[in-house]
Amino acid sequence: MDLIFATNNLHKLEEVSTMLTKSIVLSTPSQWGIIGDIPENQPTLEGNALQKARYIYDRLHKSCFADDTGLEVEALNGAPGVHSARYAGEAKDMQANMEKLLRDMKNADNRSARFRTVIALVLDGKEYLFEGEVKGEILHSKAGCKGFGYDPLFRPSGYDVTFAEMGLDEKNKISHRGKAIRQLVNFLNQCAG
């Protein structure tokens, strides 16, 4: 089965590629001549994922999926949430985003947070949604150099290391994106079966 993953984020592409079965052949929008940012200006993760998937499907008429992920921090009333990539501004600078998060959390006793991923699949014109989440906490300082995004600040519940200190296989077993991708893969396997 051929599928387009509506992303230009190479880190996401690497994470997702390692989880797909060999029967799913993944490509990206740039391989089909779609260069640049894909619109994502909806107020929810679900809305953004659907907007990105529809954008690709409407242009290429090929089955595709897109994801949107947010870090939701209890002490910040769910922020940065849908604005996670642009928390410190439109530049999508993850160092600046982490620094802003640490500043905003400076006096917070409640460090509880969750990562949530929503995947929108457009398969032969029909739309499906899949969701994964992982709970954890925001540390007072960064730890680890693997992963991307807020990984150096997020320690999942039940672990003594951050996502940025985990290997990709270990992270994918418990992560929000990993859970959502497994739902997607199981669904696609049922369709192909």
N, C-alpha and C positions, 0 to 999 in steps of 0.2 A: 504494500500500500504506500503510495506517495503522499506525503504531507508537507505542507509549508509551515514552518514555525515563524510566526509574525514577530520577529525580534531582530534587532541589530546588536544585542548585547551578547558578546562572545562568551562571557562567563555563564550566562543562562544557557546558551547553546551547548556548552561543554557539559554542564550538569545534566541537562535533559537527554543529550545524546547517549550518555552512559547508561541511561535507564530504559531506553527503548529496545524492543525486540528487533531482531534482524529483519523481520518481515516489514518493518516500517522504515521507509527511505525518507530521510529528512532533508529538506532544503530550506533556504532562507529567502526573504524578499529580494535581497541584492542579487542572488543568483537568477532571478527573474526580471532584473532590470529596475526594481523598485529601490531607490537609494534615498537615504535621509530618514528623518524621524517619521514614525507612523503616528497619526493623531491619537491622543489620549487625554481628553479634556472633560471627562464625565465625573460626577461627584462620588462615584463608588468604584470599588475594585471590579465588581461585576460589569458595570457600565463600560469601564475602560477596556477590559478584556474583550467584551463583545464588540466595541467600537474598532479595536485593532484587527480582530478576526474578520469582521465585515469589510473593513477597508481593503484587505488583501483579497478576500473572496470576490468582492465587487469588481476588482480590477483584473483578476486572473481567472476567475471561475474555476478554481481548484480548491480541493479540500485543504483546510488550514486550521491552525489553532494559535491562540495568543494567551498570554498570562498577564496578570497584574498582581503585584505583591505589595503589601504594606506592613510596616511595623506599627503596632498599636500599643501605646504605652498608657497604662491605667492612670498614672499621676498627671498625664497630659490630656486626659479626657479622650483618649484614642488617637491622639496625634503621634507621629506625623501622618499615619494612615495612608490615605490615597495620595498624599503629597510627599511620600517618603523619598522619592528620587530627587525632588526639588525642594526639600525642606529648608535648605539654606539659600535657595535661589534657583533661577532657571538654568544655571550652568551645570546642574546635576553633579556637583563636586562632592564625592562621598566623604572626603576628609573634612570639608566644611560642614557637611550634614552631621557627621559624628561629633564634631566640635560643638555645633549648635545644640545637639541633643544633650551632650554632657553639661553645657551651660544651663539649659532649661531644666535639667534634672538635679542641679547642684544641691539644692536643699530638700530634695524629695526623699522621704523615708520609704515610701512604697515604690519599689523598683520593678514591680510586676509588669510584664509585657507579653505580647504574642506576635508572631509572624503569621500572616494569613496570605495564601495564594489562591486566586480564582483563575481557572482555565476555561476559556470559551473555545469550543470546537464547532466549526462549520463543516459538516460532512455532507456532501451532495446537496447543499442548500439548506439542510436542517441544522438547528443550533442546539448545543448541549453545554451545560456548565458542570464543572467539577471544582471542589474546594478542599484545601488542606490547611491545617493550622498546627502550630507548635507553641506551647507556652514556655515561658522562662522569665529571665530577669535581665535588667540593664546593669552592667557593671559600672564602677566609678572611673575606670580607665580601660583603655584598649588592651587586649591580650590576644596574641597570635597574628600570623601574617598570611594565612590561607583564606580562601573564600573571597567574598566581595561585599560591598554595601556595608551594612551595619554588623556584619559577622563578628568583628573583633570586640563588640560591646555586648553581644547577646549570648547568655549562657542558658541553654535549654534546661528545663526542670529535670532533676534526677542526674545531672552531669556536673562534673567539676571543671569542665573546660568550655570555652566558647566555640561557636561554629568555626571561627578562624583558626582554632587549634586542632580541629578534626580533619581527618582525611576525607576526601570527597565521598568515598563509599560509605563511611560511617555517617557523615552528614546526610546523605541521600536517604538513609534508612529511617531517619527520624524527622527530617525537615518538612516544613509546610509545602514546599515545592515538590519534594519527593512523594508526599502523600497524594497530592493532587495529580501528579504525573502517573502514579500507579493506578489511580482511578481511571484516568484517560486510557492508559495502555490496556487495562482489563476490559474496558468498553470496546476499544478497537479490536482486541482479540476476539471478543464475542461477535462483533460485526463480521470479522473475517472468517470466523469459524463456520 
